[in-house]
Amino acid sequence: MKRVLYPNNELDVLAYYSKIARVLEKFLAGRELAAKIFLRNFAFLKRGSNSPALFISDLKKVDEKMLKLRTKHLDEVKDKLNEKQILIWQYFVPRKPINFFYATNGEKQGKDIDRIFIDIDRQPHSAEDARKVCLELVKAIKQDKEFFDLAKFKIFLMWTGASFHVYLLLGKKINLDFYQEYLSYGKNKKDSFIMKWADKITKETRINVKAGHQREKDAIILDSSNTPSGKLARVPFSLHVSNKGEIDGVAVPVSEQQLEDKNLILKLRKLTPEEILRNLEKYQQFFY
């Protein structure tokens, strides 16, 4: 990990993130990026709603000259950088662990959506339980003829470094009302598909699965609340940074076939940024 994340013998995640950006241009096109920057005692979020917007195509501006300058402070080298490079620097601060996110359906609230995002919040369950739930969720979605009649989509799956995300990539943009009616949750949402899927997964796995946002004791939560515009999702290949500011994993796309593998979690936990970069061409198939 140090060979990629320590290009100048000190932590700098930008070297890694700028390299994975080239396979994400279509997946993240037009969606504002966000960075959760971990300092010694707290973390802060830099995003398009509180700063000038940064897009995945902008990371093409990162070059070796810029990376070498990052051993110094920004104020010392501003005159050697262009405006876009300065903005990139402000999002990806040197010497800090950084979680990489993006605006799921754009930053401005109330926009039409073209993807549904479901987070499998596994706490306090194991990652292995999350694998089982993710697999059954995919099966439940694919077997739901009523839902298939309402929307055309492609399923995209991702290991986050700790659990799983399930995306439904829609064939065209639709009004947010579709999400509110069919994929949100709540006391008056018993007919919501995500709540039906949660019930079905509970029966299949004997793991307590619920649709919602708040964590519950002994339950895995299917959380679709980061679907609307103005909400964030994790970028594929993002480093996973714990609440303590420790890099403890890396996000990566997975296939339904891989989810069948009972040893998958062990394999995913062994992944390193070096392996991701070595296999970027292989991962391209997930995005095109």
Secondary structure, DSSP 8 states (H G I E B T S, - for coil): -HHHH-TTSS--THHHHHHHGGGSTTTTTT--EEEEEE-SS-EEEEETTTSS---GGGGGG--HHHHHHTTS-HHHHGGGS-HHHHHHHHHS-TTS-EEEEEETT-SSTT--EEEEEEEEE-TTS-HHHHHHHHHHHHHHHHH-HHHHTT--EEEEEEE-SSSEEEEEEEEEEE-HHHHHHHT--STT-TT-HHHHHHHHHHHHH-S-EEESSS--TT-EEEE-TT-STT-EEE-TT-EEE-TTS-EEEE-EEE-HHHHT-TTHHHHHHT--HHHHHHTHHHHGGGT-
